Amino acid sequence: AVVHRRLASMRPYELMMIHRPEMAEADVRKEIGTVEALLGDQGGDHKLSDFWGKRRFAYEIDHIHEGYYTVVTFDSTPEVVAFLDRALSLSDTVVRHKILKRAAA
């Protein structure tokens, strides 16, 4: 019954994160893998990671003009999303991130 309730509370989400431009691309991909593993460890269901590469910002963020963009889609509970949001906020390698709830498919 507990498992059924947990699966029922899983919702689809999309995470956009921007990593610092001075990082090597291999290190950025390693960080993405860490986020995917964190999702799995916390009970989330990782669906897809779409690495966009280095892109220029429309405006300067903290004296930075570009960064590595990645979009991660996953299913999770709101508690895991809150945990992930806090972890990304504390990360020194992530310039910005945003987690959005997707429409159910």
C-alpha positions as CSV (number, residue, x, y, z in Angstrom):
1,A,0.0,0.0,0.0
2,V,2.9,2.4,0.8
3,V,4.5,1.7,-2.6
4,H,1.2,2.3,-4.4
5,R,0.7,5.6,-2.6
6,R,4.2,6.7,-3.5
7,L,3.8,5.9,-7.2
8,A,0.5,7.8,-7.2
9,S,2.3,10.9,-5.9
10,M,5.0,10.8,-8.6
11,R,4.7,13.7,-11.0
12,P,6.5,14.7,-14.2
13,Y,9.1,17.4,-13.9
14,E,11.6,19.2,-16.1
15,L,14.9,20.6,-14.8
16,M,16.9,23.2,-16.7
17,M,20.4,23.8,-15.3
18,I,23.3,26.0,-16.4
19,H,26.8,25.0,-15.4
20,R,29.8,27.4,-15.3
21,P,31.5,28.1,-18.6
22,E,35.1,27.5,-17.3
23,M,34.4,23.8,-16.6
24,A,35.5,21.2,-19.1
25,E,32.7,19.6,-21.0
26,A,33.6,16.2,-19.5
27,D,33.3,17.6,-16.0
28,V,29.9,19.1,-16.8
29,R,28.7,15.7,-18.1
30,K,30.0,14.1,-14.9
31,E,28.0,16.6,-12.8
32,I,24.9,15.7,-14.9
33,G,25.5,12.1,-14.0
34,T,25.7,13.0,-10.4
35,V,22.3,14.8,-10.6
36,E,20.8,11.7,-12.3
37,A,22.2,9.4,-9.6
38,L,20.9,11.7,-6.9
39,L,17.4,11.5,-8.4
40,G,17.6,7.7,-8.5
41,D,19.0,7.5,-4.9
42,Q,16.1,9.7,-3.6
43,G,13.4,7.6,-5.4
44,G,12.9,9.7,-8.6
45,D,12.6,8.2,-12.0
46,H,15.1,9.8,-14.5
47,K,13.7,9.8,-18.1
48,L,16.0,11.8,-20.3
49,S,19.0,14.2,-20.2
50,D,19.4,16.6,-23.1
51,F,22.8,18.3,-23.1
52,W,22.7,21.5,-25.2
53,G,26.3,22.5,-24.8
54,K,27.8,25.9,-24.3
55,R,25.4,28.8,-25.1
56,R,25.6,32.6,-24.7
57,F,23.3,34.2,-22.2
58,A,20.7,36.9,-23.3
59,Y,22.0,38.9,-20.3
60,E,24.9,38.8,-17.9
61,I,24.4,36.6,-14.7
62,D,27.0,37.3,-11.9
63,H,29.5,38.6,-14.5
64,I,29.2,35.5,-16.6
65,H,28.2,35.6,-20.2
66,E,27.8,31.9,-21.2
67,G,27.3,28.5,-19.7
68,Y,26.6,24.8,-20.4
69,Y,22.8,24.2,-20.7
70,T,21.2,20.8,-19.8
71,V,17.5,19.8,-19.6
72,V,16.6,16.8,-17.5
73,T,13.1,15.2,-17.5
74,F,12.1,13.0,-14.6
75,D,9.2,11.7,-12.5
76,S,9.4,12.3,-8.8
77,T,7.6,13.3,-5.6
78,P,7.5,16.9,-4.5
79,E,9.8,16.0,-1.5
80,V,12.5,14.8,-3.9
81,V,12.1,18.0,-6.0
82,A,12.6,20.1,-2.9
83,F,15.8,18.1,-2.0
84,L,17.1,18.4,-5.5
85,D,16.4,22.2,-5.6
86,R,18.3,22.7,-2.4
87,A,21.3,20.6,-3.6
88,L,21.5,22.6,-6.8
89,S,21.2,25.9,-5.0
90,L,24.2,24.9,-2.9
91,S,26.3,23.7,-5.8
92,D,29.2,25.9,-6.9
93,T,29.2,24.6,-10.4
94,V,25.6,25.5,-11.2
95,V,25.0,29.1,-12.3
96,R,21.2,28.8,-12.5
97,H,18.6,26.1,-12.3
98,K,14.8,25.9,-12.6
99,I,12.5,23.0,-11.9
100,L,9.1,23.0,-13.6
101,K,6.2,20.6,-13.3
102,R,5.3,19.2,-16.7
103,A,1.8,18.5,-17.9
104,A,0.9,14.8,-17.4
105,A,1.3,12.8,-20.6
